[in-house]
Amino acid sequence: MINNNLYNNIHKLYDLYFKSEQNRLIKREDSPLNAVIVFPNYYGVAMSNLGFLRAYELINQSGFISCDRAFLQEDVSKGIISLENRKRLLTYDFIFFSLSYENDFYNILQVLTVEQIPLLSADREKTFPLIMAGGVIAFLNPEPIAPIFDMLFVGEAEAIFPDFFKNLEKYNKISLKKNKNKIIEDSGKINGIYVPTAYQFIFDAKKVNVLKEIKNLPGFPKKIKRGWADKDFIFSSSAITTKFSELSNINMIEIERGCKRGCRFCSAGYIYLPLRESEPDDVLKTIGLLNENEKAGFVGLGTMDSKNIRRFMEFSLNSKKPFSLSSIRFDCLDENNLDLIKETGLKTVTLGIETGSSRLKKLINKDIKNDDIIAVLKNIIKKGIINIKSYFMVGLPYEEKQDLDETISLIKTMQKEFVLSSKINKRIGSLTVSFSPFVPKAWTPLQWENFEDLTILQHKADYILNGLKYLPNLNIKINPIKSAYIEAFFARGSRLSLDILINSHKNKIGLKKAAVGLGLNIADFIRKFDTNELLPWEIIDQGVTKKYLLEEYRRSINFKTTPQCFEGCKRCGVC
């Protein structure tokens, strides 16, 4: 826990952070150009984000750019300053933003405002640094913040940075600013780089927030193809670990990228296709190099799906290096895997259940029988793993009272079996169930669906809480509905969303009031979209075809499941 008084002196706080870090990155102090990568949230959140750390590492490996880090600060009286060199953002040649969460969009504006940087790329003179952004938001739906940036990296940094750096290498500090517009224009021709000012989004004159056409300037592609690493995929791990990250000294080791499962609510499962496995020897080498204060955190959308996961777990145990796993699939928790998980001393297992409704499981393409869930839960406790966390959703499309009742019934059975099994083992831990409102995301089969009405969503949350109250050893969490509402507004937003965001930020008013002030209505952004509609994020060519997403959407609303990816599968268009 950090003393709040430290926030009054950002230099002391940053000294504390800096001394805590285990840094595997060799920085080039003699680099001719310098950059800062900004994570628009606090240090602890940023240092738990592998994408942020990977981009920081790759920029420093460019050979001619030295990169520092900067974060949101409690105290901004002296501006936003970098961690390494304690410099203001405008002193750098390049400012990179790493974007992972829609709810951080306000923070982007706060950072720019504090640094007296005009909010829109079009309003900045060439004397300003190049301001760019990457991260999952940049290739999911960047439109609500796209005009802020000179360019966006659409896809995986490993695939885009080499050509981008090659384009920059010929410039020095003096020629950089002189040729800023040319650099932006040339970068727009690189696969995976999106220059927002080169595109005009035309909306229907009568139907607000219905996109009619996207026009591109000559020389720029009609769509931005996502850049992704195929056979040259290089896995990533935490270049830096610290006890002050939310994951506290866990070295995140990416054992796979992408997912074969096809859960229809999961945007990451689609935008990171195809599934690619990390080179086992690289993973084993990284585990072997961990120091005594670090733990291996195996990262992937389906870590237990990896064909090498047992080898990694066994190597960690034999090397006396503890490990942790992200959310685990039920059908991967067999006796052998549970024994390995138990052996590492893990006391908590996290399970993504989503819903207890047999109907809605088919809708989201995650059809796990409730009896199987209970059997796995009992087996986990039998192995001596005493704490279980499980994730559920509320507000799924076509959700009815019966579906909520099935979920409540499942959790009651889970609680009963949890207590009984724990008593047999004479050790009772905690069973935690967390509910998050469903947010329809771009590039998923459910992207056309609406976000649930707030009043109905609150009634559903209250109904769940009332159905589960007074049960011992059960912790219930309902994630903030307002936060999900803001996330949904931006996740399905367009360039009109940025107008609302800026109005909200400048006048310190809520999004609804900011929209009304511009003659807009928030409801138009979280409504159900027509399947024939041009969607704002279709400026991106994700690889997954709209035809396939529509087929999956129709199967979804007819409660039909689809088999996961298989060898030689070519259904979605990516392969």
N, C-alpha and C positions, 0 to 999 in steps of 0.2 A: 504493500500500500504506500502510495507516495503522499508525503505531506503537502497539503494544498498551498502552504506558504511558498513552496518551491516554484509554483506557477507565477509568482510575482517576480521571479528572476529566471527567465528562460535559459540563460547561459548556465546556471547551476543545474537546472533540470537536464539540459542537453549533455552536460558533463557527466551526470549520473547515468543517463542512457548510454552514452558513448563508452564509458568504462565497463558497462555490463555486457557489451557485445562480444560474441565470438565471431570474428570476421575472417572468412576464407578468401576475401576478395583483395587482390593486389591492385591498389589504385595508382594510376599514372599521374604523378604530380606535375610532370613536364608537358602535359598535353597542350597543344596550341589553342584548342577551343574548350569551353566549359559549358556544362549543362546542369540543371537541377530537375529532379523528378519529384513531383508533388503528389502526395496522396491526400485527397480532400477529406480526411478524417484524422483521428488522433494517432499518435505514435504506436500505441499498443495494437490498434486495429491494423494499421499499415504493415507492421512487422509480422503479422499473422497471415499476410496475403502473399502467396507464392508468386503470383503474376507480377506484383510490384517489385519484389526482390529479384525476379528473373530479368525484368526490363532494366533495372539498375545495374545488374551484373553485365548484361549484354552491351549497354551503352559504354560502360567502363572498359569493355574488351574491344571497343572499336579501334583502338590504337591512336586516336587523335582527339578524343573527347574525354574529359574528366568529369564525372557526374557526382553531384551531391544529392542529398535527400531533404525534403521539406514536408511539413505536415500542418494540419489545422492546429492552432494553439489556443489555450485558454486566454492568454494575455497577448493581445495583438497591438498593444500601445506603441511598440517599436517596429511594427510591421511583421510580416512573415519572414523568418530567417531560416537558413539551411542548417542542418545538424553538423556537417563536417567543418565548413569554413565560416559559419555564422554570417553569411552574406544575404542581402536582400535579393528578391527574385529578379529585379530589373538589371542586376549587375551581370547576369548570365547571358551567354549567346543563345541558348535554347532553354525553353521551359517545357518539360514533358508532364502531362497529367496521367495518372494511372486511375482508370475509372472502373469500379466494380459494382457499385450500388446506386440505384436510382435515387434513393433518399439522401445521397450526398450532393445532389445537384445544387441545393442551396449553398453548400459549403464552397463549391467552385466559385460562385458569385462573391461570396464573402472574401475568399482569398484574393481574387482579382481587385475587388473594391478596396481592401486594405492596402494593396500595393499600388493603387491608383492606376490600374491598367484598364483601358476601355473594355467593356464587356464583349463587344462584337469584333470579330476579326476585321470586318469591313471598315470599322471606325479607328483602327490602329495604323499609325504611320509606320514607315519602314524602319524607323529608328528603334522600334520595339523589338524584343527578341522574337524568334519564331516560337509560336505557342502551339503545341501539338498534344494529342491525346491518344491513348491506346487502352487496352483492357477489354474485358468482356462486353461492357456497354457499347464500345466502339463498333462491335460487329454483331450486336443484338438489335438494338434500335437507338442509334445515336442522334436521331433527328431533334429531340427536345433540347439538345445542347450543341448540335453540330455547328451552327454559325458562330459560336464562341471561338472556335479553333481555326488556325490556318490550315491544318490538315489533321486527319484521323487515320490511325493504323487499323485497317479492317482485317483482323485475323491474328495469327500467331507471330509474335515478334521475331522468332528464329527464321521465319520465311520471308519477312519483309525488310528487316533492318539491313541485311547485307547490301541490297541494291540502293537503299536509302543512304547508307553511309558512303557508298561509292560516289553517289551524286554530290555529297557534301565535302568530300575529302579535298577537293581542288580549291576550296575557299579558305581564306584566312579571316581574322577578326574584322579587318577593314573592308574587304570585298564582300563579306557576308551580308552586311546591312545594305550595301549598295545594290546587291543582286538578290535581295529578299524575294521580290515578286517572281524573278526568273527561277529561283530555287523552288518556290511553291508550284509554279507551272510545270517545271520538269518533274517534280515529285509526283504530280497528278497523273503522270504517264506510267508510273511504276505500279505493278500489280499489287493490290492490297492497300493503296494509299488513296484516300478520299479528300478532295479539296471542296469543302461545302460551298464556297463562294462561286464555284463554277456551275452550280445547279440552281435552277429556279423551280419552286414547288407551286403549282397553280391549283387553287381550291375552287370548288363549285360556288358560284355566286349566291345560290339560294340555300344550299345544304351546307351549313357550317361544318368544317372539319371533314368534309368529304373531298378527298384528293382526286383531281381530274387528270393531271399530267405532270410529269417531271421533265424539264428541259435542261439539256447540258450544253455548255459552250463548246464551240468547235475545238477539236484536239483532245477532248476529255471523253472517257468511255461513258456509254449510256448507263451501265451499271458497274459497281465496284466489286470485282471478284475477290472473295475472301482468300487471303493468303494462308496456306497451312503447310506444315512440314509433313511430307509423306515418308518415303523410305529414308530420308535424311533426318528424321525425327531424333532430336537429342533431348533426353530427359532433363528435368531440372530438380534442384534441391535448394534448400535455404542457404544462400551465400552468407547470411548472417543469422545468428540466433541470439536471443536475449531473454532474461527472466521477466522483463517488463512487457513482453508481447502477451496477447491474450492466450496464446498457446504455451507460454512459459518454457523456453529452452527446448521446444520440440523442433527438430530439424525435419521440415516437410520434404519427403522424398517422393517424387512423382513416379509411380510404378506403371501408370498407364494414362493415356489421354483419349477421351471419347468414351462412348458406352454403346453396347449392343442391345440394351434392353428395350428401348423404345417407349418409355413412360411418356404419356401424351401431354403431361403438364410440365415436363422438364426441358427448359430451353437449352441448358448445357448439354443434355443428351443428344440434341440435334446439331447445335452449332459447332461442336467439337468432333463431329463425325469426320472420318471413320475412326473406329477404335484402333489405337496404336499402343503397343506394349514397349516399355523401356527395355533397353539392353540389360539383361540380368547381371552381367559382370560389372557394369557401371553402378548399378544399385548396390551390389554386394560390396564394392570398393568404398562407396559412400558410407555405408553402415559401419564398415571396419574403421573408418577414420573419425567416427564420432568420439568426442571426449567423454569423460566420466559424468559430466553434468548434463549431457544431452540425451534425448530420447529420439528414436526414429519414429517419425509420423508418416505412415504409408498413405499417400494421397492418390485419389482417382475417383471417378464417378461410381465405380463398382470394384473397389479394391479386392474384394474376395473373389471376383470373377477372374482375376489375373491368373494365367496358367502357372505363374512362378511364385504365387503368394506363399505357398507352403515352404518353398525353398528359402524365401526371404525371412519368414518367421523363424524357421529352424536355424538359419545362419545367425540371426539376431540373438536368439537364446544361447546358442553355442558360444557366441562371442561375448556373452554377458552384457548385451546391449538391449535394454528394454525397448518395446515398440508400442505404438498405438495405431488404431484403425479408425477411419472415418465411418460414416453410417454403413451398416452391414445388411446384406440381403439375407432373408430367412433361409432360402434354399442353399446357402453356403455354410450354414452353421451345423456341420455334421460333428460327430464325436471327436474326430481327429483334430479338426480346426479349433474346436472349443478347448481341447486339452492344451493346444499350443497357446491360445489366448490366455488361458488360466495360468499357465506356467510363467508368463511374463509379469504376473502380478497385477494384471488389469482388474480393476474393481468395478468398472462401469462399462456397459455395452449400450450402444445407441442404435436403435432400429427405426427405419422409416416404414410405417404401416399405412399412413395416409387416411384410411377409412375402414370401418368395419362392415360397410354395406357391400353385399355381394354384387349388387347391380352397379354401383359406382366404381368398384374395382375393375370391372370390365370396361367402363367408360375411360378410365385413366390407363388401361392396359397394364395393370399390376394386380393380377388375379391370384392372390394368396389366400388360401382357405383359412378361416378363423381357427379351425381345429389345429392346423399346422402351426399357427402363431402361438397358440397355447402350449403345444408340445415343445416348441423351441424355447419358450420362456421357462418352462419347468426344467428343461435340460440345462439352461444357462445357470439357474440357481443351484441345481444339483452339483454343478462344477465349482461352486463357491464364488461365483461372480455375483455380488450382492446388490448392485445398483443397476437399474435398467431405465434408460430414457427412450421414449418413443414419440415419434412425430406423427401428427394427424393434420388434416385440412378440414376447414369448414367453409361452406359457400361454394362447393363444387357445382358445376352445371347440372341442372335437373335434380338437385338435392331436395328430398322431401322429408317429412317427419319420420317416416319409416326408416329412411337411411340413417338419420341421426339416432334413432332408437337402436338400430343394429350396432352402431359405433359405441353407444353407451353400454349396451349389453356386453359387447366384446371387452370393453375396459373393466367392467364389473367382474367378468370372469377372469381377466388377467390379474386383477387385484386379489381376488379370492385365492387363485392358484399361487400367486406370489407370496401371500402370507402363509398359506399351508406349507408350501415347499420350503420357505425360509425357516419356519418353526422346526421342521424335520432336521434341517441343518444347524439349528440353534443359533442362527445369525440372520437378523432381519435388517435389510438395508432400506432403500427407498425406490419406489416405482414412480417415475415422473412421466406424465403425458402432456405434451405441448400441442396446442392447436394454432395453426396459422391460417388466416383467410386466404382462400385461393385467389391468385392473381394471374389472369391470362397473359402469357408472354409471347412475344414475337417468335416466329420460326418454330412454333409447336402446332400440332393439330388443333389445339384449343384456342389458338390466337384470335379466332373470330368471336369467341364467347364474351359476354359482358362480365364486369365485376359486380358482385351482388350488391343490391340496394343496402345502404348502411343501416337503416332501421331494421330490415329483415335480418341482416347479419348479426346485429346486436341481440335480437330476439333468439337467434340460433345459439349464440354464445351463452346467453343466460339459460337457455333450455339445457344445454350440455352441463353447465355448472350445477344447476339444480338437480340434474339426474345423477350426478356423481358426488354430491356433497356428503360429508360425514363418513366417508370411507377411510379407514385407518391405513397408514403407510402409503397413501396415494397423494402425490403432489400434482395439482392441475394448473397449467399455465395457458392463458389465452393471449397470444401476442397482440399488441395494440392494433385495433381496427383502423384507427386514424392513420397510422403509419403505413398499413397495407393499402389504404385508399390513395395516399400520396404516391406510393410505389406504382399502383395500377394506372394512375393518371399519367405518369411519365413513361411507364413501360409501353403504353399504347399511344403515346403522344406523337405529335408532329412539330413542325417549326412554329405553329401557332402556340404550342405549349411553352416555348421559350418566351414569347411575348408575355404570357401570363406569369411565368416565373420571374421575369425581370420586373414586371409591375408589382408583384408580391414582395420582391426583395427591396425595391427602392422605396415603396410606400409602407413597408412593414404591415402588410395586410394578408389575410388568408387567401388561399388559391381561389376559392369560390368568389370572394369579393373582387379579387384581381381579375378574374375572368369576366364578371359582370361589367366591370369598368371598361373592358375592351369590347363589349357587346357580344361576349361569348358565354357558353354554358358548359360547366364541367361535365355535365351528364353526357354531352356529345363525345367526350373522350373515353368514357368508360362503358359506353353502350355496346350492344352486339353489332359487329361489323357484317356487312353483306359480303357473301363469298365472291361476288363479282367486282367488289371494290378494289381500287388500287390502294395498297397499304403503304404508309410512309416509309417503312423499313425495306420496301422492295427496291429501293435504290441500291441495295446490296444483293449480289448474287452469292448466296450462301452455299450453293452446290445442291442442297436439298430442293427438289422441284415443288412448285406450288401444286402441281397435279397430285403428287404423292401426299402432301399435307392435307389436301382436300379429301383424298380417298380415306386417309386415316381419320379425319374429322367425321366423315359420314359413318365410318365403322364405329367411331366413338359414340355418337348420338344414337346409334342402333345397338349399343352395348355389346359390341363384338370385339374380341381380342385379336391381336396380330402377333405371330411368332417373332422372336428376337432375330437380330442379324445372324446370318450364317455364312460359311465359307462360300464365296462366289455370288453372294447376294448383290443384286443391282437394282433393288426396288426404288430407293429414294432418289437416286441420281448422283450421289456423291462419288460412288465408285465407278 
